[in-house]
Amino acid sequence: MENKIKNIGCLIMLVLTTIAFPTLLLAQSTATDSLDYYIAVAVQNNPGTKAQKLAYEAYLEKIPQAGAFDDPEFTGEFYPSPMNIIGGRSIANFSVMQRFPWFGTRKLARMEAGYESEMQFQQYKSAMDNLILQVSVQWYSMQRLNEQINNNMEQKKFLKNLEELALRRYAAPSGSASPGMSDVLRIRLEQTEVDNNIESLKALLRSEKAKFNMLLNRDVNETVNIGNAIFKTTFLFQIEDILKSIDANNPDLLMIEKEIMAYKAKAEKDKKMSYPMLGIGVQYMLIGKTNEEMFKMGSMNGRDMVMPMVSVSLPLFRKKYHAQQNESVLWQQSNKEKRENTYNNLKSDLYGFKNQLDDAERSIALYEKQTELALTTYNLTVQEFVTGKGDLTNVIQVQRQLLDYQLKKAEAIAGYNSMAVSIEKLTSFNTYQK
């Protein structure tokens, strides 16, 4: 049984390595600006998950402890002044006793410890899932900021072109459209504001990169390559399939299930502990010869004696054993209710994430359409400004709207991706490959 449980533990670790973290096996061929690459680095380096893994391995070491026999008891008695007994003089007594629990008790103890180690394994999985979620959400946050910096840089180019057009109008001969220098200065004010936005976003991005590196247990100034643009992830949502996957794979639920099984094994073990415990031993009596005629007993004089011994414990106080069994039963019932409550909370989280996912998807579509319309409107207002049919106020207003839609679109994409990965986390990242 011990070897079987150890083999199961080794198999779990092998599955965890080959399925839970496939990115580790592909790290050499994965681009260093991909999320998969950084998840692999985090899995390898994060001290929090390392601690959980070591805790799980420590629990595995409890299995052989739980199945071990009690240490044998050795007793020795020495007599400085040997006593005359029939057949000689008693010099010393030695005894060894080994106690054995009721049949099947050790097996149940190993089963209980095995389920407890599986509970710890599910906690390890949960910690790994949380790490992957944190890395992913932080990644999308950095991509959002980078996209917003790019949006502002693009708007800065628009303003630069607009400034050149305004300067041309200012230098145009009398009779054509000739606005004052105020238009040029106003455009430069807008450029200054955009420059400030860019610097603020860059500072925020540096801060987010430092947080990201800390998740990877790297130097805060380590280079992070996040690509040039943010894209909406492909996510196929079938709520019934996800609910089934949550029920079957979520580590929080599996941890409670293993705890129920551990208490079931404990209840059976406690029942067997209420039965007598058998002790088997041997006593060796060291006997010297005596000169007293009445104690010599002929050839028996001075002959050592070996005496087998048997002991049986008498578990007379039944209340404590019944209480132990009732305690385990109550814990099983408590954990069944806890599992149901946890599953309901996970379903509630799922529907909440689904609602946010749908909102983000609608927002992305809206901002894409508004961006397209704003860009067309901007080009028309610029033409009107150049020909003198429109003023600068309309151009700047539309330019601001265009930037706003672009920034909101990047935020909506990041929100959508974060909700998608949050839903995937509910089903455990260890059940699929990215």
BANU-502535 format. One record per residue (C-alpha): residue number from 1; residue in three letters; x, y, z. Coordinates in steps of 0.1 Angstrom, whole numbers, m for minus. Example, Ala and Ser with C-alpha at 12.3 -4.5 7.8 and 13.67 -1.06 7.14 Angstrom:
% BANU-502535
atom k:1	r:ALA	px:123	py:m45	pz:78
atom k:2	r:SER	px:137	py:m11	pz:71
% end
This chain:
% BANU-502535
atom k:1	r:MET	px:0	py:0	pz:0
atom k:2	r:GLU	px:28	py:24	pz:9
atom k:3	r:ASN	px:46	py:18	pz:m25
atom k:4	r:LYS	px:13	py:22	pz:m43
atom k:5	r:ILE	px:6	py:56	pz:m27
atom k:6	r:LYS	px:42	py:67	pz:m34
atom k:7	r:ASN	px:38	py:57	pz:m70
atom k:8	r:ILE	px:5	py:77	pz:m71
atom k:9	r:GLY	px:24	py:107	pz:m57
atom k:10	r:CYS	px:51	py:104	pz:m84
atom k:11	r:LEU	px:25	py:101	pz:m111
atom k:12	r:ILE	px:8	py:132	pz:m99
atom k:13	r:MET	px:40	py:151	pz:m100
atom k:14	r:LEU	px:47	py:138	pz:m135
atom k:15	r:VAL	px:12	py:148	pz:m148
atom k:16	r:LEU	px:17	py:182	pz:m132
atom k:17	r:THR	px:49	py:187	pz:m150
atom k:18	r:THR	px:37	py:175	pz:m184
atom k:19	r:ILE	px:1	py:188	pz:m184
atom k:20	r:ALA	px:m2	py:216	pz:m160
atom k:21	r:PHE	px:29	py:234	pz:m173
atom k:22	r:PRO	px:33	py:225	pz:m210
atom k:23	r:THR	px:49	py:259	pz:m216
atom k:24	r:LEU	px:79	py:248	pz:m197
atom k:25	r:LEU	px:85	py:221	pz:m222
atom k:26	r:LEU	px:81	py:246	pz:m251
atom k:27	r:ALA	px:100	py:275	pz:m235
atom k:28	r:GLN	px:129	py:273	pz:m259
atom k:29	r:SER	px:106	py:276	pz:m289
atom k:30	r:THR	px:83	py:302	pz:m274
atom k:31	r:ALA	px:88	py:338	pz:m283
atom k:32	r:THR	px:100	py:360	pz:m254
atom k:33	r:ASP	px:73	py:385	pz:m260
atom k:34	r:SER	px:45	py:360	pz:m255
atom k:35	r:LEU	px:23	py:354	pz:m224
atom k:36	r:ASP	px:31	py:317	pz:m225
atom k:37	r:TYR	px:68	py:324	pz:m221
atom k:38	r:TYR	px:63	py:346	pz:m190
atom k:39	r:ILE	px:39	py:321	pz:m175
atom k:40	r:ALA	px:66	py:295	pz:m179
atom k:41	r:VAL	px:91	py:318	pz:m161
atom k:42	r:ALA	px:67	py:325	pz:m133
atom k:43	r:VAL	px:60	py:288	pz:m128
atom k:44	r:GLN	px:97	py:281	pz:m125
atom k:45	r:ASN	px:106	py:311	pz:m103
atom k:46	r:ASN	px:77	py:322	pz:m81
atom k:47	r:PRO	px:85	py:315	pz:m44
atom k:48	r:GLY	px:49	py:312	pz:m34
atom k:49	r:THR	px:42	py:283	pz:m57
atom k:50	r:LYS	px:76	py:267	pz:m48
atom k:51	r:ALA	px:65	py:269	pz:m11
atom k:52	r:GLN	px:32	py:251	pz:m19
atom k:53	r:LYS	px:51	py:224	pz:m39
atom k:54	r:LEU	px:74	py:218	pz:m9
atom k:55	r:ALA	px:44	py:216	pz:14
atom k:56	r:TYR	px:28	py:190	pz:m8
atom k:57	r:GLU	px:61	py:170	pz:m8
atom k:58	r:ALA	px:62	py:173	pz:30
atom k:59	r:TYR	px:27	py:158	pz:32
atom k:60	r:LEU	px:37	py:129	pz:11
atom k:61	r:GLU	px:63	py:120	pz:38
atom k:62	r:LYS	px:35	py:117	pz:63
atom k:63	r:ILE	px:21	py:86	pz:45
atom k:64	r:PRO	px:48	py:61	pz:56
atom k:65	r:GLN	px:48	py:77	pz:91
atom k:66	r:ALA	px:10	py:70	pz:94
atom k:67	r:GLY	px:14	py:34	pz:84
atom k:68	r:ALA	px:44	py:26	pz:107
atom k:69	r:PHE	px:42	py:4	pz:138
atom k:70	r:ASP	px:48	py:18	pz:172
atom k:71	r:ASP	px:84	py:14	pz:183
atom k:72	r:PRO	px:90	py:m18	pz:204
atom k:73	r:GLU	px:95	py:m13	pz:241
atom k:74	r:PHE	px:126	py:m26	pz:259
atom k:75	r:THR	px:127	py:m30	pz:296
atom k:76	r:GLY	px:158	py:m40	pz:317
atom k:77	r:GLU	px:160	py:m48	pz:354
atom k:78	r:PHE	px:193	py:m53	pz:372
atom k:79	r:TYR	px:198	py:m65	pz:408
atom k:80	r:PRO	px:230	py:m53	pz:426
atom k:81	r:SER	px:224	py:m79	pz:452
atom k:82	r:PRO	px:210	py:m110	pz:433
atom k:83	r:MET	px:181	py:m127	pz:450
atom k:84	r:ASN	px:179	py:m164	pz:456
atom k:85	r:ILE	px:150	py:m180	pz:437
atom k:86	r:ILE	px:142	py:m215	pz:430
atom k:87	r:GLY	px:168	py:m227	pz:405
atom k:88	r:GLY	px:194	py:m201	pz:412
atom k:89	r:ARG	px:200	py:m164	pz:419
atom k:90	r:SER	px:181	py:m137	pz:399
atom k:91	r:ILE	px:207	py:m113	pz:384
atom k:92	r:ALA	px:187	py:m94	pz:358
atom k:93	r:ASN	px:155	py:m94	pz:337
atom k:94	r:PHE	px:152	py:m81	pz:301
atom k:95	r:SER	px:120	py:m78	pz:281
atom k:96	r:VAL	px:110	py:m66	pz:246
atom k:97	r:MET	px:73	py:m59	pz:237
atom k:98	r:GLN	px:59	py:m50	pz:203
atom k:99	r:ARG	px:23	py:m37	pz:201
atom k:100	r:PHE	px:1	py:m42	pz:171
atom k:101	r:PRO	px:m31	py:m23	pz:163
atom k:102	r:TRP	px:m63	py:m40	pz:152
atom k:103	r:PHE	px:m63	py:m54	pz:117
atom k:104	r:GLY	px:m66	py:m28	pz:90
atom k:105	r:THR	px:m59	py:2	pz:113
atom k:106	r:ARG	px:m25	py:9	pz:96
atom k:107	r:LYS	px:m40	py:7	pz:61
atom k:108	r:LEU	px:m67	py:32	pz:71
atom k:109	r:ALA	px:m41	py:55	pz:87
atom k:110	r:ARG	px:m22	py:55	pz:54
atom k:111	r:MET	px:m53	py:62	pz:34
atom k:112	r:GLU	px:m61	py:92	pz:57
atom k:113	r:ALA	px:m26	py:106	pz:52
atom k:114	r:GLY	px:m28	py:100	pz:15
atom k:115	r:TYR	px:m60	py:120	pz:12
atom k:116	r:GLU	px:m45	py:148	pz:33
atom k:117	r:SER	px:m15	py:149	pz:9
atom k:118	r:GLU	px:m40	py:150	pz:m21
atom k:119	r:MET	px:m57	py:180	pz:m3
atom k:120	r:GLN	px:m23	py:197	pz:m2
atom k:121	r:PHE	px:m18	py:189	pz:m39
atom k:122	r:GLN	px:m51	py:206	pz:m48
atom k:123	r:GLN	px:m40	py:236	pz:m27
atom k:124	r:TYR	px:m7	py:236	pz:m48
atom k:125	r:LYS	px:m28	py:236	pz:m80
atom k:126	r:SER	px:m49	py:264	pz:m67
atom k:127	r:ALA	px:m18	py:285	pz:m59
atom k:128	r:MET	px:m5	py:278	pz:m94
atom k:129	r:ASP	px:m38	py:288	pz:m110
atom k:130	r:ASN	px:m38	py:320	pz:m90
atom k:131	r:LEU	px:m3	py:328	pz:m102
atom k:132	r:ILE	px:m12	py:322	pz:m138
atom k:133	r:LEU	px:m42	py:344	pz:m134
atom k:134	r:GLN	px:m22	py:372	pz:m118
atom k:135	r:VAL	px:5	py:370	pz:m145
atom k:136	r:SER	px:m21	py:370	pz:m173
atom k:137	r:VAL	px:m41	py:399	pz:m159
atom k:138	r:GLN	px:m9	py:419	pz:m153
atom k:139	r:TRP	px:2	py:412	pz:m189
atom k:140	r:TYR	px:m31	py:425	pz:m203
atom k:141	r:SER	px:m28	py:456	pz:m181
atom k:142	r:MET	px:6	py:463	pz:m195
atom k:143	r:GLN	px:m6	py:457	pz:m230
atom k:144	r:ARG	px:m34	py:482	pz:m224
atom k:145	r:LEU	px:m11	py:509	pz:m213
atom k:146	r:ASN	px:13	py:502	pz:m242
atom k:147	r:GLU	px:m16	py:505	pz:m266
atom k:148	r:GLN	px:m28	py:537	pz:m250
atom k:149	r:ILE	px:7	py:551	pz:m254
atom k:150	r:ASN	px:7	py:542	pz:m290
atom k:151	r:ASN	px:m28	py:559	pz:m294
atom k:152	r:ASN	px:m14	py:591	pz:m279
atom k:153	r:MET	px:17	py:589	pz:m301
atom k:154	r:GLU	px:m6	py:586	pz:m331
atom k:155	r:GLN	px:m26	py:616	pz:m320
atom k:156	r:LYS	px:6	py:635	pz:m316
atom k:157	r:LYS	px:13	py:629	pz:m352
atom k:158	r:PHE	px:m22	py:641	pz:m362
atom k:159	r:LEU	px:m15	py:673	pz:m342
atom k:160	r:LYS	px:19	py:678	pz:m358
atom k:161	r:ASN	px:3	py:676	pz:m393
atom k:162	r:LEU	px:m25	py:699	pz:m382
atom k:163	r:GLU	px:1	py:724	pz:m369
atom k:164	r:GLU	px:18	py:724	pz:m403
atom k:165	r:LEU	px:m16	py:731	pz:m420
atom k:166	r:ALA	px:m23	py:759	pz:m396
atom k:167	r:LEU	px:11	py:774	pz:m403
atom k:168	r:ARG	px:5	py:773	pz:m440
atom k:169	r:ARG	px:m29	py:790	pz:m435
atom k:170	r:TYR	px:m12	py:817	pz:m414
atom k:171	r:ALA	px:14	py:822	pz:m441
atom k:172	r:ALA	px:m11	py:823	pz:m469
atom k:173	r:PRO	px:m16	py:855	pz:m489
atom k:174	r:SER	px:m44	py:879	pz:m480
atom k:175	r:GLY	px:m77	py:870	pz:m496
atom k:176	r:SER	px:m74	py:833	pz:m488
atom k:177	r:ALA	px:m82	py:818	pz:m455
atom k:178	r:SER	px:m58	py:833	pz:m430
atom k:179	r:PRO	px:m65	py:825	pz:m394
atom k:180	r:GLY	px:m44	py:841	pz:m367
atom k:181	r:MET	px:m14	py:826	pz:m349
atom k:182	r:SER	px:m38	py:817	pz:m321
atom k:183	r:ASP	px:m47	py:785	pz:m340
atom k:184	r:VAL	px:m11	py:774	pz:m341
atom k:185	r:LEU	px:m6	py:781	pz:m304
atom k:186	r:ARG	px:m38	py:762	pz:m295
atom k:187	r:ILE	px:m26	py:732	pz:m314
atom k:188	r:ARG	px:7	py:734	pz:m295
atom k:189	r:LEU	px:m12	py:734	pz:m262
atom k:190	r:GLU	px:m30	py:702	pz:m273
atom k:191	r:GLN	px:4	py:687	pz:m282
atom k:192	r:THR	px:17	py:696	pz:m247
atom k:193	r:GLU	px:m13	py:678	pz:m231
atom k:194	r:VAL	px:m7	py:647	pz:m252
atom k:195	r:ASP	px:30	py:647	pz:m243
atom k:196	r:ASN	px:20	py:648	pz:m206
atom k:197	r:ASN	px:m4	py:619	pz:m211
atom k:198	r:ILE	px:24	py:599	pz:m228
atom k:199	r:GLU	px:48	py:605	pz:m199
atom k:200	r:SER	px:22	py:596	pz:m173
atom k:201	r:LEU	px:13	py:564	pz:m192
atom k:202	r:LYS	px:50	py:555	pz:m195
atom k:203	r:ALA	px:55	py:560	pz:m158
atom k:204	r:LEU	px:25	py:538	pz:m150
atom k:205	r:LEU	px:38	py:512	pz:m174
atom k:206	r:ARG	px:72	py:511	pz:m157
atom k:207	r:SER	px:54	py:505	pz:m124
atom k:208	r:GLU	px:33	py:477	pz:m138
atom k:209	r:LYS	px:64	py:461	pz:m153
atom k:210	r:ALA	px:80	py:462	pz:m119
atom k:211	r:LYS	px:50	py:444	pz:m104
atom k:212	r:PHE	px:51	py:419	pz:m133
atom k:213	r:ASN	px:88	py:411	pz:m126
atom k:214	r:MET	px:81	py:406	pz:m89
atom k:215	r:LEU	px:55	py:379	pz:m99
atom k:216	r:LEU	px:83	py:363	pz:m119
atom k:217	r:ASN	px:107	py:367	pz:m90
atom k:218	r:ARG	px:131	py:388	pz:m111
atom k:219	r:ASP	px:148	py:421	pz:m107
atom k:220	r:VAL	px:122	py:449	pz:m110
atom k:221	r:ASN	px:142	py:465	pz:m138
atom k:222	r:GLU	px:143	py:433	pz:m159
atom k:223	r:THR	px:132	py:439	pz:m195
atom k:224	r:VAL	px:97	py:429	pz:m203
atom k:225	r:ASN	px:86	py:425	pz:m240
atom k:226	r:ILE	px:49	py:429	pz:m244
atom k:227	r:GLY	px:46	py:432	pz:m281
atom k:228	r:ASN	px:33	py:462	pz:m302
atom k:229	r:ALA	px:m4	py:459	pz:m299
atom k:230	r:ILE	px:m32	py:444	pz:m278
atom k:231	r:PHE	px:m56	py:419	pz:m294
atom k:232	r:LYS	px:m89	py:403	pz:m283
atom k:233	r:THR	px:m83	py:367	pz:m274
atom k:234	r:THR	px:m103	py:339	pz:m289
atom k:235	r:PHE	px:m127	py:326	pz:m263
atom k:236	r:LEU	px:m155	py:301	pz:m269
atom k:237	r:PHE	px:m180	py:302	pz:m241
atom k:238	r:GLN	px:m204	py:273	pz:m235
atom k:239	r:ILE	px:m217	py:278	pz:m200
atom k:240	r:GLU	px:m229	py:242	pz:m195
atom k:241	r:ASP	px:m195	py:228	pz:m204
atom k:242	r:ILE	px:m177	py:253	pz:m181
atom k:243	r:LEU	px:m200	py:244	pz:m152
atom k:244	r:LYS	px:m192	py:207	pz:m158
atom k:245	r:SER	px:m155	py:215	pz:m159
atom k:246	r:ILE	px:m157	py:235	pz:m127
atom k:247	r:ASP	px:m175	py:207	pz:m109
atom k:248	r:ALA	px:m149	py:182	pz:m121
atom k:249	r:ASN	px:m116	py:201	pz:m121
atom k:250	r:ASN	px:m118	py:232	pz:m98
atom k:251	r:PRO	px:m91	py:226	pz:m71
atom k:252	r:ASP	px:m111	py:243	pz:m44
atom k:253	r:LEU	px:m138	py:218	pz:m48
atom k:254	r:LEU	px:m114	py:188	pz:m52
atom k:255	r:MET	px:m96	py:199	pz:m20
atom k:256	r:ILE	px:m129	py:197	pz:m1
atom k:257	r:GLU	px:m137	py:163	pz:m17
atom k:258	r:LYS	px:m103	py:149	pz:m5
atom k:259	r:GLU	px:m110	py:163	pz:29
atom k:260	r:ILE	px:m143	py:144	pz:31
atom k:261	r:MET	px:m125	py:112	pz:21
atom k:262	r:ALA	px:m98	py:118	pz:47
atom k:263	r:TYR	px:m125	py:122	pz:74
atom k:264	r:LYS	px:m142	py:90	pz:61
atom k:265	r:ALA	px:m110	py:71	pz:65
atom k:266	r:LYS	px:m104	py:86	pz:99
atom k:267	r:ALA	px:m138	py:75	pz:111
atom k:268	r:GLU	px:m131	py:39	pz:101
atom k:269	r:LYS	px:m97	py:41	pz:116
atom k:270	r:ASP	px:m111	py:55	pz:149
atom k:271	r:LYS	px:m136	py:26	pz:149
atom k:272	r:LYS	px:m108	py:1	pz:147
atom k:273	r:MET	px:m88	py:20	pz:173
atom k:274	r:SER	px:m117	py:12	pz:197
atom k:275	r:TYR	px:m108	py:m25	pz:194
atom k:276	r:PRO	px:m82	py:m42	pz:216
atom k:277	r:MET	px:m45	py:m37	pz:208
atom k:278	r:LEU	px:m24	py:m68	pz:209
atom k:279	r:GLY	px:12	py:m69	pz:223
atom k:280	r:ILE	px:37	py:m97	pz:217
atom k:281	r:GLY	px:70	py:m99	pz:235
atom k:282	r:VAL	px:96	py:m120	pz:252
atom k:283	r:GLN	px:113	py:m118	pz:286
atom k:284	r:TYR	px:148	py:m131	pz:293
atom k:285	r:MET	px:158	py:m138	pz:329
atom k:286	r:LEU	px:195	py:m139	pz:337
atom k:287	r:ILE	px:200	py:m164	pz:365
atom k:288	r:GLY	px:232	py:m173	pz:383
atom k:289	r:LYS	px:240	py:m205	pz:403
atom k:290	r:THR	px:232	py:m206	pz:440
atom k:291	r:ASN	px:250	py:m225	pz:468
atom k:292	r:GLU	px:218	py:m228	pz:489
atom k:293	r:GLU	px:207	py:m265	pz:488
atom k:294	r:MET	px:171	py:m257	pz:491
atom k:295	r:PHE	px:172	py:m235	pz:459
atom k:296	r:LYS	px:195	py:m256	pz:436
atom k:297	r:MET	px:169	py:m278	pz:420
atom k:298	r:GLY	px:195	py:m300	pz:405
atom k:299	r:SER	px:203	py:m294	pz:369
atom k:300	r:MET	px:181	py:m263	pz:369
atom k:301	r:ASN	px:206	py:m245	pz:391
atom k:302	r:GLY	px:218	py:m213	pz:372
atom k:303	r:ARG	px:198	py:m220	pz:340
atom k:304	r:ASP	px:186	py:m188	pz:323
atom k:305	r:MET	px:149	py:m186	pz:315
atom k:306	r:VAL	px:131	py:m173	pz:284
atom k:307	r:MET	px:94	py:m164	pz:288
atom k:308	r:PRO	px:70	py:m154	pz:259
atom k:309	r:MET	px:46	py:m126	pz:268
atom k:310	r:VAL	px:13	py:m114	pz:254
atom k:311	r:SER	px:m6	py:m83	pz:263
atom k:312	r:VAL	px:m40	py:m70	pz:253
atom k:313	r:SER	px:m53	py:m34	pz:258
atom k:314	r:LEU	px:m88	py:m30	pz:272
atom k:315	r:PRO	px:m106	py:m1	pz:256
atom k:316	r:LEU	px:m132	py:1	pz:283
atom k:317	r:PHE	px:m139	py:39	pz:281
atom k:318	r:ARG	px:m161	py:38	pz:250
atom k:319	r:LYS	px:m173	py:73	pz:251
atom k:320	r:LYS	px:m141	py:89	pz:237
atom k:321	r:TYR	px:m141	py:64	pz:208
atom k:322	r:HIS	px:m177	py:71	pz:199
atom k:323	r:ALA	px:m170	py:108	pz:202
atom k:324	r:GLN	px:m141	py:105	pz:178
atom k:325	r:GLN	px:m162	py:87	pz:152
atom k:326	r:ASN	px:m191	py:111	pz:156
atom k:327	r:GLU	px:m166	py:140	pz:151
atom k:328	r:SER	px:m154	py:126	pz:118
atom k:329	r:VAL	px:m190	py:120	pz:106
atom k:330	r:LEU	px:m199	py:156	pz:115
atom k:331	r:TRP	px:m168	py:169	pz:97
atom k:332	r:GLN	px:m178	py:149	pz:66
atom k:333	r:GLN	px:m213	py:165	pz:67
atom k:334	r:SER	px:m198	py:199	pz:73
atom k:335	r:ASN	px:m175	py:196	pz:43
atom k:336	r:LYS	px:m203	py:184	pz:21
atom k:337	r:GLU	px:m223	py:216	pz:28
atom k:338	r:LYS	px:m191	py:236	pz:24
atom k:339	r:ARG	px:m185	py:220	pz:m11
atom k:340	r:GLU	px:m221	py:229	pz:m21
atom k:341	r:ASN	px:m216	py:265	pz:m9
atom k:342	r:THR	px:m183	py:268	pz:m27
atom k:343	r:TYR	px:m197	py:255	pz:m59
atom k:344	r:ASN	px:m226	py:280	pz:m57
atom k:345	r:ASN	px:m201	py:308	pz:m52
atom k:346	r:LEU	px:m180	py:296	pz:m82
atom k:347	r:LYS	px:m212	py:296	pz:m103
atom k:348	r:SER	px:m220	py:331	pz:m91
atom k:349	r:ASP	px:m185	py:342	pz:m101
atom k:350	r:LEU	px:m189	py:325	pz:m135
atom k:351	r:TYR	px:m221	py:344	pz:m142
atom k:352	r:GLY	px:m206	py:376	pz:m130
atom k:353	r:PHE	px:m175	py:372	pz:m152
atom k:354	r:LYS	px:m198	py:362	pz:m181
atom k:355	r:ASN	px:m217	py:394	pz:m178
atom k:356	r:GLN	px:m185	py:415	pz:m177
atom k:357	r:LEU	px:m172	py:395	pz:m207
atom k:358	r:ASP	px:m203	py:403	pz:m227
atom k:359	r:ASP	px:m202	py:440	pz:m217
atom k:360	r:ALA	px:m166	py:442	pz:m228
atom k:361	r:GLU	px:m174	py:425	pz:m261
atom k:362	r:ARG	px:m202	py:450	pz:m268
atom k:363	r:SER	px:m179	py:479	pz:m258
atom k:364	r:ILE	px:m152	py:467	pz:m282
atom k:365	r:ALA	px:m176	py:466	pz:m311
atom k:366	r:LEU	px:m190	py:500	pz:m301
atom k:367	r:TYR	px:m156	py:517	pz:m298
atom k:368	r:GLU	px:m144	py:501	pz:m331
atom k:369	r:LYS	px:m174	py:516	pz:m349
atom k:370	r:GLN	px:m170	py:550	pz:m331
atom k:371	r:THR	px:m133	py:551	pz:m339
atom k:372	r:GLU	px:m139	py:544	pz:m375
atom k:373	r:LEU	px:m166	py:572	pz:m377
atom k:374	r:ALA	px:m145	py:596	pz:m356
atom k:375	r:LEU	px:m115	py:591	pz:m380
atom k:376	r:THR	px:m137	py:598	pz:m410
atom k:377	r:THR	px:m151	py:628	pz:m393
atom k:378	r:TYR	px:m117	py:640	pz:m384
atom k:379	r:ASN	px:m105	py:638	pz:m420
atom k:380	r:LEU	px:m135	py:658	pz:m431
atom k:381	r:THR	px:m131	py:685	pz:m405
atom k:382	r:VAL	px:m94	py:688	pz:m414
atom k:383	r:GLN	px:m103	py:694	pz:m450
atom k:384	r:GLU	px:m129	py:720	pz:m440
atom k:385	r:PHE	px:m103	py:737	pz:m418
atom k:386	r:VAL	px:m78	py:738	pz:m447
atom k:387	r:THR	px:m104	py:753	pz:m471
atom k:388	r:GLY	px:m116	py:778	pz:m445
atom k:389	r:LYS	px:m151	py:762	pz:m442
atom k:390	r:GLY	px:m145	py:751	pz:m407
atom k:391	r:ASP	px:m127	py:763	pz:m376
atom k:392	r:LEU	px:m100	py:746	pz:m354
atom k:393	r:THR	px:m125	py:740	pz:m325
atom k:394	r:ASN	px:m143	py:713	pz:m345
atom k:395	r:VAL	px:m111	py:697	pz:m355
atom k:396	r:ILE	px:m97	py:695	pz:m319
atom k:397	r:GLN	px:m130	py:683	pz:m305
atom k:398	r:VAL	px:m132	py:654	pz:m330
atom k:399	r:GLN	px:m95	py:647	pz:m324
atom k:400	r:ARG	px:m102	py:643	pz:m287
atom k:401	r:GLN	px:m132	py:621	pz:m293
atom k:402	r:LEU	px:m110	py:599	pz:m316
atom k:403	r:LEU	px:m84	py:595	pz:m289
atom k:404	r:ASP	px:m110	py:588	pz:m263
atom k:405	r:TYR	px:m125	py:560	pz:m283
atom k:406	r:GLN	px:m91	py:545	pz:m290
atom k:407	r:LEU	px:m82	py:546	pz:m253
atom k:408	r:LYS	px:m115	py:530	pz:m243
atom k:409	r:LYS	px:m112	py:503	pz:m269
atom k:410	r:ALA	px:m78	py:493	pz:m255
atom k:411	r:GLU	px:m93	py:492	pz:m220
atom k:412	r:ALA	px:m123	py:471	pz:m232
atom k:413	r:ILE	px:m100	py:446	pz:m249
atom k:414	r:ALA	px:m79	py:443	pz:m218
atom k:415	r:GLY	px:m110	py:438	pz:m197
atom k:416	r:TYR	px:m124	py:412	pz:m221
atom k:417	r:ASN	px:m91	py:392	pz:m220
atom k:418	r:SER	px:m90	py:394	pz:m182
atom k:419	r:MET	px:m125	py:381	pz:m179
atom k:420	r:ALA	px:m118	py:353	pz:m203
atom k:421	r:VAL	px:m87	py:342	pz:m183
atom k:422	r:SER	px:m107	py:346	pz:m150
atom k:423	r:ILE	px:m133	py:321	pz:m164
atom k:424	r:GLU	px:m106	py:297	pz:m175
atom k:425	r:LYS	px:m91	py:299	pz:m139
atom k:426	r:LEU	px:m124	py:286	pz:m125
atom k:427	r:THR	px:m120	py:254	pz:m145
atom k:428	r:SER	px:m83	py:253	pz:m135
atom k:429	r:PHE	px:m55	py:261	pz:m159
atom k:430	r:ASN	px:m41	py:226	pz:m154
atom k:431	r:THR	px:m69	py:210	pz:m175
atom k:432	r:TYR	px:m60	py:226	pz:m209
atom k:433	r:GLN	px:m30	py:238	pz:m229
atom k:434	r:LYS	px:m28	py:274	pz:m239
% end
